[in-house]
Amino acid sequence: MDIDDKKHIQRILDKLKKSKPVFMSLPCGGELRIERPLPYLLVYRVPPDGEDAFTSTLGKTESAYLVAPDTEECPINPIIYAIAGAMADKFGGFMLLEVWLSNRADSPTFSIHISQKSALPIAEKLQSELQRIHLIQVPGVHTTLEKDKKMPSPPYYQALYGAEEARKNEIILIGLEIRPVYINQQTGAPYPLFLRELRENFVKALRKSFFEFVRMKTSYSAANFQMLGTTELHESVWEIDEKLAEYSNQFDFLLLVTPINAQEAWRSFSRTKYRKNPAFHYRPMPIDPELIKRKLYNLPIEAISDPTIAYLFRDKRKEIDRMLNMLSEREKPDFLYSSQQLFGNVEENLLEIARAILVASEPQQVPAEREMLDANAFAALAKAELEYLKQQYNTVSTAVRVRDDVEGVMVSRGTLNISSRYRISQERAFALLQHEVGTHVATYYNGMAQPFKLFYVGVPGYEQLQEGLAVLSEYMTGGLTNQRMRTLAARVLAVHHMLAGNPFTDTFDMLVEKYSFNPETAFYITMRVYRGGGLTKDSVYLKGLLNVIEYVKEGNDISQLLVGKIRQDYLPIIQELLHRGLLKPSPLRPKYLEKPYVAKIDEIKKGGSVFKMIG
């Protein structure tokens, strides 16, 4: 080795000693990536014939890997020896996992090769994790564990270490031979969707095996296997995140599908004795959905090697695509079909619970003398609530808009909008503020505190958890009235009735005649469901509440749900990203999670149900 090679290696060791990342291009086209000092390294030696069907597919998902040809002109042993020796000294052990592609047609899906006794427990863990992989395209993943006499290596290279040398340096070597089932043998190109599925499973199996080694054989501190995942993301990840947020923010979906003439439509509907379907008018479309779609699918999400981040972005792209479809189809029959794709249908169990709530909760008479707040008085209370959040996180805006072109109260991009005609009882005001400000505004700014814009723009399907949590906040602060519960249940029935093909007037009649809603309330419930051409979103409020109740009863921490605008089945992803240091703790904690309101959580844990919330 010449002096330049020694200097090259010394630079690597100096960076590792200072706990700095190592991102280097190696001679002859190789690449070394070590995000932080770690007691293991994934190695892939490009075959002598130069064929490389692994690097760009499965080989670049880990936080410590080396991909390079291994030739007389460019041997990689000196680099590996230096890294392995330094990290073994630092952590008390080091593991090399060398991967190669099998050229045997009859080989198992995965073949694990070891020759050291000390490698056996880790190899067995790797075998069990790989064996758990279920691939639709490969009926029965078969993994073998082969104990060889010689140290493992691909058939075209010498082993990286001799047995005695490895033992002295406390290094274990595991070989993983993969049958390239994800490659089209005729074209040599991978099957894209199959490869995506394999990569997601393969990464998890590797990390769990690395974690087993770290836990058993080293002094490295990691409490969870996800903490071994990548923490440094390629610049393109942040660019795509930026673009997804930009395209999502080019339109306000709910405003665009909500009528601007609701009050006039109600008066007109009343004059016809509730017999003629109302005509709704909407804001002009400020965008061309097709142009945004074109940009959306030009984003190179398929090039992201991190499976979790790629999944997040694909999921969001799909949601934006469906919303754009709905905007293109506003007031047309296909609007309803796209709504079902985006927000789902009404399951039988949800429908039965909604009916039971309406039977169990009698309509409440509104006291004639109760004190009512107008829009400006409610806005003043909202500003005070926003100030409470701003004290925790200075980025919070305390702006509240009182406007003529909205109905009721709604949060749009972190700002509270109140109809100038809005009135609310004094006793309901605080609970509604916890719903709108304590949940919707708080999760917006908690999401804004995260590195990914996705968490304040909203992940796909976030509405169900958001609304369920918001309604729970009303209960916790003593403002969840029977009338409110009846409204949530009625929305479910209205969506179901609409999906069954009934016109606006029939759904309105059902709410008034069968469930005793006053005509104006029934009109606005029905309007929300039929707006745009049929919006199934309103069924998620009750469904979200039921899911949050079960979440609490299982003993889970409710504050985890406030990290941003997420959905409940994203929690494992949230946990992974927190472990990897890619998400931060939430800066905002709303009032309803403080005393005395938080005591209601214990009541729910002891057997709470939606029926016990009925007064």
N, C-alpha and C positions, 0 to 999 in steps of 0.2 A: 504494500500500500504506500502511495506517495504522500508527501507532506500535506497536499491539499485535501486528501481523503481524511487524514488525521484531524485537520482543522474543521472539516465538515462534521465529523463525529463529535468533536469537542463542542461545537456550537449546539448540537442536539443535547448533549449532556448538561451544558450550562443552562439551557432553557428549562430542562426537567428539574435541575437542582433549584432553580428559582420559581418552580411551580408555574411556569409559563407554557402556553400551548406551543406545540411543534407542528407547523404546517409547511412541508418541504417537498419540492420536486426533486426526485433523485436522478442520478445519471442513467442514461438509456431509457428514459421515459417512465421511471417509477414514481411513486407517491407515498409519503409518510405523513400520517395524521395522528397526533396524540393530543387530545384536548387538555389534559392535565395528567400529572404523574399517576399511573395506574399499574397494578401488578399483573397485567396480562396484555397480550397483543394478538390480534387476528392477522394472520399472514396468508397472502395469496401470491404464489410465484407464477408469473405468466409463463405458459409452456414454451419450450424452445421454438416451436413452429410459429409462435406469435399469436396463435388463436386465443382470444380472450372473451369468453361468453359469460364471465362471472363478475368482473370488476364493475361494469356499469349497471349490473342488475342486482346482485345480492351482496357485493363486496364492500360497499361504502356506507353501511348503515351504523357502524360502531364508532365509539369515541376513541378507539385506539386501533389503527390498522396500518398495515404496510402492504402495498401492492407494487410488484416490480418484477422484471425479468431477472434471472440469476445466471450470469455468464462470467466467463473468465475476465472479460473487460470490465464488467460491472457486478462483482460479487456482492451479495447482500449480507453475508455472514458477519463481516466486521461491524456493520450497523446493528444487527440483531444482538450480537454478543455484548456490545457496549450498552444497549438499552436494557437487555435482560439482566446483565450483571448489576447495573446501577439500581434498577428497580427491585431486584431480589435483595440487595443489601438494604434498601430503604424499607421494604415491607416484609422481609423474612421469607420470601418465596416469589416465584414468577411462573406464569403459564403462557405457553405458546400454543395457539390453536391454528394449525395449518389446514387450509381448505384447498381441495382440488376437485376437478370434475372427472367423473369416471368415463372411461372409453369402453367399458364392458357393457354390452347390450343386456346381459342377464343380471347385472348388479342390483342390489337392493336400492331403495330410494336414498337411504343414508347408510354409510358404513363408517363406524367409528373405529379407529386404529390406536392401540396403545401398546407399550412394551414395559412400562414402569408400574409397579404395584401402587405407588403413591398416586398414580393418575386414575386408578380404578373408580373411586367414589365419584369423581367429577365426570368420568366417562359414563357411568351408570345414570347420573342425573341428566346428562345430555341426551342419553338414549331415551329415557322416560319422557323428557320434554318433546323430543322430535317425534316420538311415537304418538303423542297426543295430537299432532297436527292432522287436521281433517281437510283434505283437498277434494273438491267435487270431481276434478278432472283425473284424479289418481285414486281409484278404489283401493283403499288399504295401503297407507304409508308403511313401508317395511324398513325397520332400522336394525342393523346388526352391530354387535360389539365384538371386534376381533382383537385377540391378544397375540401380537406378533413377537418374534424373537428380536427382530431388528427395530430400531427406533423408526417411527412412522414417517413416511415421506411419499410424495407422488412418484410413480414409477420412472419418471424421466429426470429425477433429481436425487442427489444424496440427502440424507437426513440433516436437518439444521444443527443437531447436537448429537454427539456420541453419548452412550448411556452413562459412562463414568463421569464425563464432563458435566452432564446435566445434574447428576446426583450431587457432585461437589458444590455446584452453584445453586442448589435448591430450585431447580427449574424442572417443570413437568412439560411434556410435549404430547399433545393429542392431535391426531390426524382425523380429518372429516372428509370422507369421499362422498361426493354428491352425484347421483345420476341426473343428468340435465333434462329432467322430465318437462321443464318449462320451455325447452327449445324446440322449435319446429325443425325437425331433422332435414326436411327438404329445402328450407330456405335459410336455415341457420339463425333465424331471428327468433326472439322470445315471443310467446303468446302473452300479450300485454295484461289482460285481466287475470289470467292464471298467475303470472309473475307477481302481480300486486298482492294477490291473496297469499302466495307462498312467502313473499318477503315479510309481510306482517307477522306471520306465524314463526318464520325462521328467526327473526330478530328477537322475539320474546323467548324462544328456546335458548338462543345464545346467551342472552342477558341473565336468564335464570341459572344457567350453568356457570357463567363467570362469577355470579354472586355466590354460588355454592363454593367455588374455589376461594374467593375472597374471604368468605366467612370461616372456612375450615382451615385454610393454610397460610393466611397473611394477617398482618396487623392493620390493613386498610379498613377505615371506618365507613360502613354503609349499612343503613337500617332497612333498605328495601332494594330489590333488584332494579327498580326503575331509576334509582340514583346513579346507576352505571351508564345510563343513556346519554346521548349526545346533548351537550349544553351550548355548543357553538353552531349556529345555523348559517347556511349559505346566504349571501346577500339577496339572492333571488327570492328567498322565503319572505323577507320583509317587503320586497317590492310587490309580490303577489298579494300579501296581506293588505298593503296600501291600496292596491287597485280594487280588490274586492270591496273594501270599505268605500272607496270612491264611487264605484258603480252602484252600490247599495244606497248610498246617500244622494244619488241623483234623482230619486223619487221618494215620496212619502206614501207608502202603500195604503195605509189606513185612511189618510185624508183623501186619497184619490178614489177610494171605493165607498166613501161615506157621502150621503146626499147633502147638498148645501141648502136644500129647500125643505128640510124635515118639518119645520113648524107650519109652513104654508101647506105642505102635503097633508098634515094632520087636520088642519081646518077644512081643506077641500074634502078629505075623506069623511069628516063629520057631517058636512053638508049633504053628502050622498047617502046618509043613514048607514054608513059603513058597508055599502053594497058595491062600490066601484073601486077596483084596485088603484092605489095612488100612483101618480107619475113622479118619479124622482129625477132630480137634475144633479149633475156632478161637475167638479172642477175640470177645466180643459186639461188635456193630457200634455204635460210639459216636456215629454221625452218621446223618442222613437224607440220602442222596445227592441226592435230588430237591430238597431245600431249598437245598443248596449250588449245585446247577446253576442254579436260578432266579436266585440272586444273581450267579452267574458270568456269565450272559448279559444281566444288567442293566448290566454295565460298558460304558460308551460307547467301546469301543476304535475303532469306526468313525469317531469324531470326531477322532482323533489325526492331525494333518497330516503328521507325520514318518513316512515309509514304513518305515524300518528299525525304529523303536520299535514301530510298529503291528504289524509282522510278528512281532516277538518276543512281544508280548502275545497275538496271535491263536494263535500256535503253542503257547504255554503253556496258554491256555484250552482248546484242543483236547485237550491231554494230560490236564489235570485232568478234563475231561469223560469221557474214555475210562477213566481210573482209577475214577471214580465209577460208570461203567457196570459195570466189573469187580466192584466191591464189591457192587453191587446183584445181580450175577449169580453171586456166590461159590457154588461147589458146584453150579452149574447149567450146562447145555451151552453157553450163550452166553458164558460166562466165557472159554472157549478162543478163540472168534472175536475177542473184544475184545483178548485178549492178542496175537493175531497182528497186529492193527492197531497195537498199541502197541509191541511189541518185534520184530515181523517174523517171518519164517519161516526155514528152513534152506536156503540156496542149495546147489546141487549141488557147487560148488567147495569150499565150507566143509565139506560132508559128506565129500568125498574126502580132504581134508587131515586131518580128524579120524580117519578110518579108517586113514590112513597113519601117523599118530602112534601109534595103538594097536598097529600092526604093528611099527613101528620101535622102540618103547620096551618092553622086557621088564618084567614086574612085578618090583618090587624086594622082596627079603626084608627085613623089618624086623629090625635087630640086637636080639638078646634083652636085651643089657645096656645099651642106650643110656639116657642120663639124660633123664627126663621132668619137665616143669614142670606144676604144677597151676594152677588158675584164678587163685589169689591171687598165686602167684609170677609168672605172666605179666602180671597186672595191675600188679605193681610195676615190671616192665620197661616197660610201656606208659606209666606215669606219668612215668618218666624221659624217655621219648621225647617226651611231651607238653611236658615242661619245656623241652626243646631248642627246640620250636616257640614256646613262650611267651616265650623270650628274644628271639625275632625280632619277635613281635607279641603284646603284653601281653593282648589280648582272648581269646587261646586259653584254654579251660578245661582243667584237668588232671584233671577228674573221670573216673573209670573205674567202671562198674557191673558187679559180679559178681551175676548174677541166675539164678533157677531157671527162668524162663519163656522162655528163648531157647535155641537150639541153636547150638553153635560160637561164632563171633565175628562181630559185626556193628556197623557204625557207623550210628547213627540221629541225625540232626540234630547232627552234630559230636561226639557222645558215643560212646565205645567201650563196647559191651555184651559181656560174656563170660559164657558158660554156667558155672554153678557146677560142672558136671561136666567141664569142658574140661580136656584135657591136651595138651601139645605137646612135641616133642623140643627139647632145648636148641639144636641146630644149625639148626632151622627157625624159631626164635622171632624172631630179628632180621629175617629176610626177611618174615615175616608182619606184623611191626610196620611195616615200610616200606609194605606193601600197605595196611594198615588206617589207620595214623596218618600215615605219610609221604605217602599219596595221598588217601584218603577224608577224613581230618580236615583235612589241609592245604588241600585244594581247597575244603572247606566254609568255612574261615576266610578264605582268599583271596577267595572269593566274598562273604563278609560284609564285607570291606574295600571292596567296590565300592558305588557309589551305588544300583545296582539290586538289590533283594532277590532278583530272579530268579536271580542268579548263585550264591547259596548254597542256595536252595531247589532249584535244578536246572532247566536248560532241558530241553525234551522230548528224550528219547532219550539223555540224558547217560550212562546206565549203560554203554553199549558202550565209549566212550572211557575212562571211569573205570576199568572193570575191566581193559581192555587195558593201560592205564598202570600199574595196580596190579600186574598179573602181571609186567610188564616190570621193575618195581622189585624183585620177588623174584629175577629173573634177574640183575639188576645187582649185587645184594648176595649172590649165590652161594647162594641158597636155593630155586631153582626145581628141584625134584627131578623125576625121571622119574614118580613117583607123582602128583605135582601135575599134570604135563602130561597124564598119562593121564586124570586126573579131568576136566580141562577138555575133552578130546576126547570122553570118555564122556558128558558133559552134552549135547554137540551130538547125538550118536547117540541119546540118550534122548529129546530133544525131537523129533527126526525120527521115531523109532519111535512116540511118542505121537501125533504129527500124522497118522501113517498109520492110526490107529484101534486100536492095540493096547492091551490092558488093562495095568494096573500089573504084574501077575505076569509077563506076557510080556516086558516091558521089563527087569524085574529078572533074569529067566532069561537074556536075551541078554547082559547085562553079566557075569553069573557064568560062564555056560557058554562063550560065544564069546570073551570078552575077559579072563577069569580074574580078575575082581574078587572080593574076599572078600564074603560075603553081607551083612555089616553096611554096608560101604562102598557096595555096590550098592544097598542099601535107601535110604540117605540121598541118593544121587544121584537115584534114581527118585522119592523123596518130594518133592524140590525141584521136579521137573519136573511132577509130577501134583498138586501142592498147589493148593488153591483151585478146582480143576476143570480145570487144565491151564495152566501158566505157561511160556511160551516164552522167558522172560528169560535162562535159563541158557546159551543158545547164544551170547550176546553176548560172553562172556568170551574165548573163543578168537578170535572174529571181531574183537573189539577189539584183541587182541594182534597179530594179523596186520596190521591197519591201522596200528597204531603202529610196527611194524617197518618197513613201507613208508615211513611218514612220516619216520622217522629216516634210512633209506637215501637218501631224496631230499635230505638235508642240512638238514632243517628243525630249528629250535630247540625242543627238547622242553619247555623251561620255559614256552613259550606255552600249553601244554596244561593248565597248573596254575592259570590265572587264576580258575577257579571250576569249578562243575559244568556243563561245556559239552559239546557234541558236536563232532566233528572238522569237519564241514561248516559250523560256525558261525565258524570262524577268520576268514574275510573280514569277517564282522560285527564280531568282536572287534577286528580291525585298524581298521575304520572308526571304531568307538566310541573307540578309543585315540587315533586321529588327531584326532577331534573333541573330545578332552578329557573325554568322558563316562565313561571308565573310567580307573582308576589302575593303576600298576605293582603287581604282587603283592608283599605283604610277606613271604610265607613261601617258603622254599626247603628242601626235605627233604634228609636226609643222602645219599640215593642219587644226588643230583646234585652231590655234592662228591667230592673225592678220598678213597679210590682208586677208588670205585665207578663214577664217571662215565667212566672209561677204557673201560668196556664199550660205550659209545656209539660209539666209534671202531671197535670190532670189528664192530658191526652195520653201520656205514656201508660197511665194506669187503666186504660181501656176506653179512651175517647173514641167517638164516632161522629159522623155528620149529624146523626139524629139527636145526640146529646147536646149539639150546638143549637138546637131549636128551643126557643124560649117557651 
